[in-house]
């Protein structure tokens, strides 16, 4: 099957088996390895990316479902000058990571949340991130990072 996806602003086209998952298309075809494969069941959220601006778990979505659509991965958040996205800066400043495995998915879920709700409460952040698991139990700093990013973006 021929699939064309706009990934981080650039068109990526490839002939792939029809059962190719979006996460494998991003990692193996587009060469973008920040999107992690954690569980293959959509339980952990390590594979979260933005599809047409909304967070999706790419381990349970076929690449064919993204054909003709736009995907943003962690690599695509920084601007062209290498300036980190507000959420990336906040994760670094607030120590919102430990081992880092969940970080790409957490950051992408947080970006999606803040695009829909620029001024979330702590409870809203925790609810929005429920589908993303941190095995290191770093949730407190992750939530602080999301709230800090909201403040930087003009929220709180």
Phi and psi in degrees as a GROMACS rama.xvg file:
@    title "Ramachandran Plot"
@    xaxis  label "Phi"
@    yaxis  label "Psi"
@TYPE xy
-88.8466  124.827  UNK-2
-124.413  132.464  UNK-3
-125.144  119.956  UNK-4
-128.693  136.346  UNK-5
-84.3635  112.416  UNK-6
-113.724  117.557  UNK-7
52.5321  37.1338  UNK-8
90.3685  -6.77464  UNK-9
-116.731  141.121  UNK-10
-76.2925  131.214  UNK-11
-120.472  121.13  UNK-12
-123.28  136.227  UNK-13
-157.706  153.503  UNK-14
-90.8258  117.117  UNK-15
-132.172  155.338  UNK-16
-58.025  146.306  UNK-17
-63.7376  -16.9501  UNK-18
-98.7107  14.1019  UNK-19
-67.202  127.192  UNK-20
-77.385  151.514  UNK-21
-58.5502  -39.0804  UNK-22
-59.5102  -39.1988  UNK-23
-72.7539  -35.5964  UNK-24
-60.6379  -45.2443  UNK-25
-66.1953  -44.1878  UNK-26
-77.0011  -48.5016  UNK-27
-89.306  -33.2066  UNK-28
-93.2449  -51.1379  UNK-29
-81.4616  -15.9456  UNK-30
73.3882  24.2777  UNK-31
-105.085  101.814  UNK-32
-97.468  6.56433  UNK-33
-69.1422  -28.8416  UNK-34
-72.8911  111.003  UNK-35
-89.7474  152.433  UNK-36
-103.596  112.991  UNK-37
-109.966  -46.7708  UNK-38
-134.429  -21.5019  UNK-39
62.6988  16.2133  UNK-40
-129.911  7.41507  UNK-41
67.6558  17.22  UNK-42
-83.2851  -31.1398  UNK-43
-100.582  -27.5019  UNK-44
81.8638  3.62188  UNK-45
-63.6458  -19.9365  UNK-46
-98.6445  12.252  UNK-47
-63.2473  130.851  UNK-48
-135.15  171.983  UNK-49
-100.049  125.884  UNK-50
-114.137  113.996  UNK-51
51.4231  38.1818  UNK-52
87.8642  -4.15607  UNK-53
-115.308  142.994  UNK-54
-72.7481  136.692  UNK-55
-138.839  155.824  UNK-56
-94.844  111.325  UNK-57
-74.8729  -7.36976  UNK-58
-80.8465  -12.5824  UNK-59
-121.163  16.8227  UNK-60
-118.502  134.327  UNK-61
-75.9438  145.757  UNK-62
-57.7159  -35.714  UNK-63
-60.8834  -30.3275  UNK-64
-70.2986  -20.3897  UNK-65
-95.8271  -0.975223  UNK-66
-56.2417  127.484  UNK-67
79.7441  5.49812  UNK-68
-112.585  178.941  UNK-69
-114.125  130.252  UNK-70
-120.795  137.542  UNK-71
-120.045  129.607  UNK-72
-108.401  176.085  UNK-73
-54.5992  -38.0789  UNK-74
-63.1646  -23.921  UNK-75
-91.3288  -0.247098  UNK-76
-77.0341  -37.9383  UNK-77
-65.3003  148.251  UNK-78
-76.0725  175.836  UNK-79
-60.9463  -21.3764  UNK-80
-90.9473  4.33193  UNK-81
86.1692  5.30195  UNK-82
-71.0151  124.35  UNK-83
-65.4075  150.304  UNK-84
-65.2073  154.493  UNK-85
-54.9526  -38.3472  UNK-86
-69.5966  -40.0607  UNK-87
-62.6169  -43.624  UNK-88
-61.7556  -42.2449  UNK-89
-67.4561  -39.1792  UNK-90
-61.0457  -39.4486  UNK-91
-69.148  -46.9238  UNK-92
-66.7739  -36.3863  UNK-93
-96.0188  7.7051  UNK-94
55.5901  48.5109  UNK-95
-81.7613  25.1687  UNK-96
-149.149  152.968  UNK-97
-122.315  -84.7371  UNK-98
-75.3623  -24.948  UNK-99
91.6059  -6.0448  UNK-100
-63.8722  -41.6209  UNK-101
-82.0896  -15.0176  UNK-102
-54.8499  -48.3968  UNK-103
-57.0139  -44.2339  UNK-104
-67.5181  -40.0071  UNK-105
-62.6522  -45.5284  UNK-106
-61.3483  -45.5184  UNK-107
-65.7855  -39.4076  UNK-108
-64.4672  -38.1605  UNK-109
-67.6218  -40.1939  UNK-110
-61.2343  -43.2699  UNK-111
-62.5398  -45.9954  UNK-112
-57.2204  -49.9369  UNK-113
-68.6005  -23.5362  UNK-114
-73.2592  -29.5607  UNK-115
-90.1706  -31.9941  UNK-116
-140.82  89.8338  UNK-117
-69.6303  -11.2364  UNK-118
-134.303  62.9378  UNK-119
-76.5486  153.569  UNK-120
-81.5457  169.56  UNK-121
-59.5881  -42.0375  UNK-122
-63.0542  -39.1608  UNK-123
-66.2794  -37.5929  UNK-124
-64.3068  -47.5047  UNK-125
-60.0317  -41.1929  UNK-126
-65.628  -43.2272  UNK-127
-64.801  -29.9906  UNK-128
-95.1452  6.51889  UNK-129
-57.1693  -30.4503  UNK-130
-83.6669  4.68265  UNK-131
-120.31  122.718  UNK-132
-101.655  138.344  UNK-133
-111.031  114.959  UNK-134
-72.6709  -17.9353  UNK-135
-90.6398  -1.05819  UNK-136
58.0546  44.8748  UNK-137
-92.688  26.27  UNK-138
-59.59  -37.7916  UNK-139
-57.9912  -48.8459  UNK-140
-70.375  -31.5938  UNK-141
-65.1051  -45.6945  UNK-142
-62.7235  -43.8248  UNK-143
-58.5363  -39.983  UNK-144
-64.0012  -42.7087  UNK-145
-65.2388  -42.3182  UNK-146
-65.6187  -37.7526  UNK-147
-64.243  -41.6355  UNK-148
-63.7175  -39.4279  UNK-149
-60.5833  -42.176  UNK-150
-64.69  -39.7881  UNK-151
-66.7072  -34.3438  UNK-152
-81.7552  1.45703  UNK-153
103.923  4.81257  UNK-154
-74.4757  -115.899  UNK-155
